[in-house]
Amino acid sequence: MIAINDFLYFPILKTTDAELKAFEHLDDTVKDRIIPIFELTRSRKSKKNMSRSINKRLETLESIVGERPFILDLTTEKLLSNEQIEDILNNFSGGFPLWIKLIKEQKEKGLNVIPVIHYDEQNLEDVKKEILELFKVSDILAFRVPVNDAILYLKTIISMGVSLDKIMLILDAGYQEPKGHKDKSNLFVETIEHLLKDFTNNMPQCITCTFSSFPDSVTKYGEDDKGKWPRYEKYTYRALREKYNRISGLNLKYSDYSSVHPYRYDTTGGQWIPRIDFIDNDYMLYHRLRREDGGYALVAQKVLDDPNYLPIQGLRVWGDNEIAVAGRGIPNGGAPSHWISVRINLYITRTLIELIS
């Protein structure tokens, strides 16, 4: 069984090009201390893959995770899904057989995959069969649920004979507005209190309290050329740790959406403005500049000149290197997706460093 306490951070990443690129370029010492939660998405459309089969994404995952553990889920985002993913999710009869088949195939490749339990309250016998089959190939399962539904769902799977000490519970609150109270821990406190009251002798192996405060448009909370907002994910985890760190049997772990907005919107035909994001202690910051005014090269110079930006020391950090190269006038990427990768790479690295220290 995986030694969960060897790992400090459980970032959610969709298997888009940008997010996989960010993970691939993480330093090995970072990869060794995190368990990513990958949401499997459709592949990029190409002449050889007109159906956007998920197999290409799975091949990429295999090449970048190696023998390290990771949690595998399926996206429910329409813009990132396809018929193949929908068939896996909707084919519940007999215990989600297509999901079981996919997980077994990954296990046969030697991947250290932790499967997510797919839950359908209208077909609980099929959920029970699914869990039994998944436990045949994995010592531990992940259960990702909306935070407000967690207690009901947990009681249901306990009634199926499932021991929660073999479950990694992911309490997911999706997107939470950056504006508002600094402490958003009350989103999770009621559920945790119920867990402590109702499941004292049958607690999950670990619990993550997951959400994202990264907006769909940064200018909602900043100016046209620069801005910042608090990292509410960090505030919340800190508050929960302070409240519960002395409770025996309650194993809280840190998780978030890796500085990405959880939901995807169709931006076809939209105009984009070069922007570079970074984090400094308790804030997410950005600089932005239109292409005709200098684009990514000049934006990178503004980041490098910002006293809040401090390159990470003592590690090989791809994201910092990309900013440094762009600041010399030769950016390696001229599209937003490259700089999303840079942001995620920096964010995961710095967040892990904070958790270690």
LOBADO-876892 format. One line per 3 residues: number of its first residue (from 1); their letters; for each residue x negated, y, z negated of C-alpha. Coordinates in pm, 1 decimal. Last residue first. Example, Ala and Ser with C-alpha at 12.3 -4.5 7.8 and 13.67 -1.06 7.14 Angstrom:
<nodes>
2	SA	-1367.0/-106.0/-714.0  -1230.0/-450.0/-780.0
</nodes>
This chain:
<nodes>
357	SIL	-879.2/2427.5/-543.6  -767.2/2120.3/-350.2  -422.2/2263.5/-280.0
354	EIL	-571.1/2591.9/-158.8  -811.6/2408.3/74.5  -518.1/2207.3/209.2
351	TRT	-326.3/2526.1/285.0  -630.8/2676.9/455.4  -671.1/2383.3/692.3
348	IYL	-300.3/2345.1/768.2  -262.9/2715.9/844.1  -578.0/2749.3/1053.8
345	NIR	-481.3/2457.6/1280.8  -120.8/2575.5/1295.2  -224.1/2927.3/1398.1
342	VSI	-473.0/2806.0/1659.9  -216.1/2566.4/1807.8  35.9/2851.6/1828.1
339	WHS	-241.0/3044.0/1997.8  -271.3/2783.3/2272.2  106.3/2771.1/2317.4
336	PAG	125.4/3150.2/2357.8  -65.1/3148.4/2689.7  -406.8/3290.6/2779.7
333	GNP	-623.3/3029.6/2614.0  -999.4/2998.9/2583.5  -1034.8/3371.1/2515.5
330	IGR	-1351.5/3526.5/2666.3  -1381.1/3886.4/2539.5  -1609.5/3831.5/2242.8
327	GAV	-1303.7/3846.2/2017.8  -1163.6/3548.6/2209.1  -1464.5/3341.7/2103.1
324	AIE	-1425.5/3443.6/1738.3  -1051.4/3370.4/1743.3  -1112.0/3026.5/1895.0
321	NDG	-1382.7/2955.3/1637.6  -1147.8/3037.6/1351.2  -891.2/2793.3/1491.2
318	WVR	-1148.3/2515.9/1541.0  -1256.0/2518.0/1178.0  -1574.2/2318.8/1108.7
315	LGQ	-1584.8/2349.8/732.6  -1798.8/2525.9/472.5  -1639.6/2869.0/505.4
312	IPL	-1294.3/2959.0/632.8  -1292.3/3283.8/827.8  -1159.2/3577.8/624.0
309	YNP	-880.9/3789.2/772.2  -737.9/4035.5/521.4  -1009.7/4291.7/600.4
306	DDL	-874.9/4308.7/960.0  -1161.8/4369.6/1203.7  -1163.8/4006.4/1322.6
303	VKQ	-787.1/4019.7/1369.6  -812.9/4342.8/1571.5  -1087.6/4188.2/1784.7
300	AVL	-864.3/3886.3/1846.9  -584.3/4117.1/1963.2  -832.6/4280.9/2201.1
297	AYG	-920.5/3951.7/2367.5  -562.9/3823.7/2350.6  -410.9/4101.9/2557.9
294	GDE	-587.9/4431.4/2625.6  -319.1/4693.5/2671.4  -169.6/4545.2/2988.8
291	RRL	-119.5/4217.3/2805.4  75.4/4374.2/2521.6  -73.0/4368.5/2173.8
288	RHY	16.9/4176.3/1857.3  -152.0/4125.8/1521.1  -9.3/3883.9/1266.4
285	LMY	0.5/3806.4/895.4  133.9/3526.8/674.3  96.0/3613.4/308.5
282	DND	13.3/3454.0/-28.2  -360.9/3399.0/16.9  -436.7/3535.6/363.0
279	IFD	-279.0/3356.0/653.8  -329.4/3395.7/1028.7  -131.9/3484.1/1339.7
276	IRP	-248.7/3596.0/1685.6  -10.8/3760.3/1930.0  -1.1/3820.1/2307.2
273	IWQ	346.4/3949.5/2403.7  599.4/3718.7/2561.6  876.1/3801.4/2809.9
270	GGT	1163.1/3557.9/2833.6  1240.1/3369.2/3153.2  1309.0/3043.4/2973.5
267	TDY	1311.9/3102.2/2597.9  1554.1/2821.7/2507.5  1553.5/2794.9/2130.2
264	RYP	1377.9/2552.5/1898.9  1446.7/2503.8/1529.9  1200.9/2446.0/1245.7
261	HVS	1007.4/2774.4/1288.2  640.0/2681.3/1269.5  382.4/2768.4/1002.9
258	SYD	304.6/2400.6/928.8  668.8/2305.6/862.1  617.5/2249.2/489.7
255	SYK	507.8/1984.7/238.8  346.3/1976.7/-104.4  382.2/1673.4/-327.9
252	LNL	579.7/1629.7/-649.6  536.7/1302.4/-840.6  798.0/1289.0/-1114.8
249	GSI	719.9/980.4/-1325.1  622.6/1174.0/-1636.1  742.1/1533.9/-1644.4
246	RNY	455.1/1762.5/-1746.7  412.5/1925.6/-1405.3  784.2/1998.4/-1373.6
243	KER	837.2/2372.9/-1414.5  487.9/2488.5/-1319.5  484.8/2254.3/-1021.4
240	LAR	824.4/2380.5/-908.6  713.0/2743.1/-928.6  392.3/2674.8/-734.5
237	YTY	583.1/2480.8/-469.9  824.9/2769.2/-428.9  561.7/3040.5/-403.6
234	KEY	367.3/2836.6/-143.8  672.3/2780.9/76.2  765.7/3146.7/28.4
231	RPW	454.8/3257.0/214.2  522.1/3628.5/191.4  561.8/3841.8/504.7
228	KGK	322.2/4029.0/733.1  307.5/4275.0/1018.1  131.5/4401.0/1326.7
225	DDE	184.5/4565.0/1665.6  564.3/4581.0/1695.8  612.2/4615.9/1321.1
222	GYK	699.5/4345.9/1071.2  980.6/4132.8/928.9  1218.2/4089.9/1221.3
219	TVS	914.5/4150.0/1442.2  803.8/3791.9/1370.4  1083.7/3640.1/1579.2
216	DPF	1206.2/3283.5/1516.2  1100.7/3330.9/1155.2  842.5/3126.6/958.4
213	SSF	999.1/3067.9/616.3  990.2/2691.0/657.1  1122.7/2419.5/427.3
210	TCT	1014.4/2108.9/237.0  1038.9/1998.5/-123.0  835.9/1675.7/-121.0
207	ICQ	899.2/1388.6/-358.3  674.9/1092.8/-437.0  707.9/723.4/-519.1
204	PMN	1078.5/783.7/-568.9  1210.1/739.6/-925.6  1387.7/430.4/-1056.0
201	NTF	1378.3/439.1/-1434.7  1488.5/800.9/-1471.5  1721.1/784.1/-1170.2
198	DKL	2035.6/964.8/-1289.6  1901.9/1241.5/-1514.8  1560.8/1306.0/-1360.9
195	LHE	1702.4/1275.3/-1009.2  1990.5/1506.8/-1095.6  1741.5/1765.6/-1225.6
192	ITE	1541.0/1729.7/-903.0  1853.7/1793.8/-696.0  1948.4/2102.1/-897.4
189	VFL	1590.7/2233.5/-884.0  1553.2/2208.2/-505.3  1712.4/2521.7/-364.6
186	NSK	1644.8/2679.4/-703.5  1277.4/2683.9/-601.4  1332.5/2979.5/-372.2
183	DKH	1125.3/3210.6/-593.0  1032.6/3529.7/-413.4  1396.6/3628.8/-380.8
180	GKP	1510.6/3759.9/-46.3  1358.2/3816.3/296.5  1160.1/3532.8/450.8
177	EQY	1486.7/3359.5/546.5  1489.0/2983.9/481.8  1466.6/2734.4/766.9
174	GAD	1509.4/2361.6/707.0  1588.6/2263.3/347.3  1440.3/1913.0/367.5
171	LIL	1394.4/1696.6/59.7  1145.5/1431.4/176.7  1156.4/1127.8/-52.4
168	MIK	874.6/876.6/-15.0  1038.2/544.2/-102.6  880.5/229.7/-247.2
165	DLS	937.2/345.5/-604.2  1297.8/399.8/-498.8  1379.2/29.2/-519.5
162	VGM	1636.8/-61.8/-255.3  1909.8/-307.5/-358.4  2178.3/-177.9/-122.8
159	SII	2337.7/11.9/-412.6  2006.3/199.8/-436.3  2058.6/303.4/-71.9
156	TKL	2393.4/460.3/-160.3  2275.1/631.8/-476.9  1993.4/786.5/-275.3
153	YLI	2233.4/918.3/-12.1  2458.6/1081.7/-271.7  2163.2/1235.8/-454.0
150	ADN	1995.5/1367.1/-137.9  2287.3/1542.5/29.3  2206.1/1898.4/-82.9
147	VPV	1835.0/1863.1/3.2  1901.5/1749.5/357.3  1736.7/1407.4/384.2
144	RFA	1407.1/1253.8/492.1  1357.1/904.2/352.2  1006.3/768.4/406.3
141	LID	929.0/398.8/376.5  658.1/205.0/190.3  524.1/-149.1/217.9
138	SVK	579.1/-148.4/594.2  646.6/-429.8/842.5  907.6/-639.8/662.7
135	FLE	1024.1/-328.9/475.8  1144.0/-187.9/808.1  1366.4/-490.6/866.9
132	LIE	1534.8/-463.3/525.9  1582.1/-89.3/571.8  1742.6/-135.6/914.1
129	KKV	1977.4/-405.5/785.8  2093.4/-172.3/506.5  2141.8/113.8/752.0
126	DEL	2349.7/-117.5/971.4  2569.3/-203.1/675.3  2598.7/169.2/607.1
123	NQE	2752.3/260.4/940.9  2958.5/575.2/884.6  2699.9/718.8/644.4
120	DYH	2434.3/698.4/911.8  2077.3/710.0/781.2  1756.5/665.3/978.0
117	IVP	1485.0/555.1/737.1  1152.9/710.3/834.3  866.9/480.5/924.2
114	IVN	520.3/496.0/767.0  268.6/431.1/1046.1  -83.8/302.4/991.6
111	LGK	-135.1/218.5/1358.8  -281.5/-123.3/1439.2  -126.6/-149.3/1785.1
108	EKQ	108.5/-413.0/1643.2  227.7/-154.9/1390.2  318.7/83.4/1671.3
105	EKI	516.0/-187.8/1849.0  691.8/-282.3/1525.3  798.9/79.8/1478.9
102	LKI	944.5/100.4/1830.3  1131.7/-229.7/1792.0  1280.9/-123.4/1457.8
99	WLP	1395.5/203.4/1615.0  1552.2/15.5/1906.8  1725.0/-225.0/1665.5
96	FGG	1896.9/44.5/1452.8  2035.9/-217.6/1209.9  2262.3/-447.4/1410.6
93	SFN	2462.5/-163.7/1564.5  2277.9/166.3/1516.0  2204.4/251.9/1879.4
90	NLI	2269.8/624.1/1842.9  1923.7/722.0/1719.3  1726.7/505.4/1963.7
87	DEI	1957.7/600.8/2250.6  1918.8/969.7/2167.0  1541.5/937.0/2183.0
84	QEN	1551.5/769.5/2525.7  1818.5/1004.7/2657.0  1597.1/1306.6/2587.4
81	SLL	1497.9/1529.3/2295.8  1294.6/1848.3/2263.3  1560.9/2101.0/2364.5
78	KET	1828.4/1904.4/2180.2  1638.3/1911.1/1848.6  1712.8/1588.7/1659.6
75	TLD	1348.8/1483.5/1668.4  1255.1/1131.7/1568.7  1049.1/1043.0/1261.5
72	LIF	706.1/889.3/1205.7  506.8/932.4/885.6  129.6/916.8/917.0
69	PRE	-152.2/706.5/774.5  -505.2/730.2/916.8  -635.6/447.2/1134.2
66	GVI	-672.4/660.0/1446.4  -450.5/966.4/1425.5  -559.4/1135.9/1749.5
63	SEL	-558.6/852.5/2004.7  -246.7/676.6/1879.0  -56.7/1003.2/1865.5
60	TEL	-147.4/1072.9/2228.6  -20.5/730.1/2333.6  300.9/786.6/2139.0
57	RKN	354.4/1118.7/2314.1  305.4/951.4/2651.3  551.0/678.2/2554.3
54	ISR	820.8/932.3/2469.3  934.1/926.7/2832.9  978.7/1262.9/3002.9
51	SMN	1206.3/1102.8/3265.8  992.3/1247.4/3547.1  679.1/1086.3/3406.6
48	KKS	434.2/1027.8/3691.1  527.0/1348.7/3873.0  522.6/1531.1/3539.6
45	KRS	762.5/1641.7/3265.3  597.1/1694.8/2925.3  686.6/1422.0/2680.0
42	RTL	1000.4/1394.6/2469.1  971.5/1449.6/2097.3  863.8/1235.0/1799.9
39	EFI	882.0/1425.7/1474.5  545.8/1363.6/1306.5  517.7/1389.1/927.2
36	PII	146.4/1437.8/867.5  -22.9/1263.1/575.2  -306.8/1487.3/461.6
33	RDK	-639.4/1436.9/282.1  -842.1/1251.7/549.3  -720.8/1482.4/826.4
30	VTD	-883.3/1775.1/646.6  -1222.2/1603.1/612.4  -1194.4/1505.3/978.5
27	DLH	-1177.8/1872.4/1080.3  -851.8/1957.8/1252.8  -875.5/1980.1/1632.6
24	EFA	-633.9/1693.3/1702.5  -379.4/1842.6/1464.9  -362.4/2177.0/1645.8
21	KLE	-350.0/2002.8/1984.4  -63.3/1784.6/1864.9  127.5/2093.7/1755.1
18	ADT	74.6/2283.1/2080.7  152.2/1990.9/2311.7  473.8/1910.5/2127.1
15	TKL	482.3/1610.2/1894.5  667.2/1794.7/1619.0  465.1/1854.2/1305.8
12	IPF	576.3/1842.6/942.3  290.1/1886.6/697.6  250.3/1641.5/406.8
9	YLF	-31.3/1774.9/187.6  -229.5/1639.8/-106.5  -322.3/1281.4/-22.8
6	DNI	-518.9/1043.7/-245.4  -211.9/1037.2/-471.7  -23.1/837.8/-210.0
3	AIM	-253.7/536.3/-229.2  -113.6/354.2/74.2  0.0/0.0/0.0
</nodes>
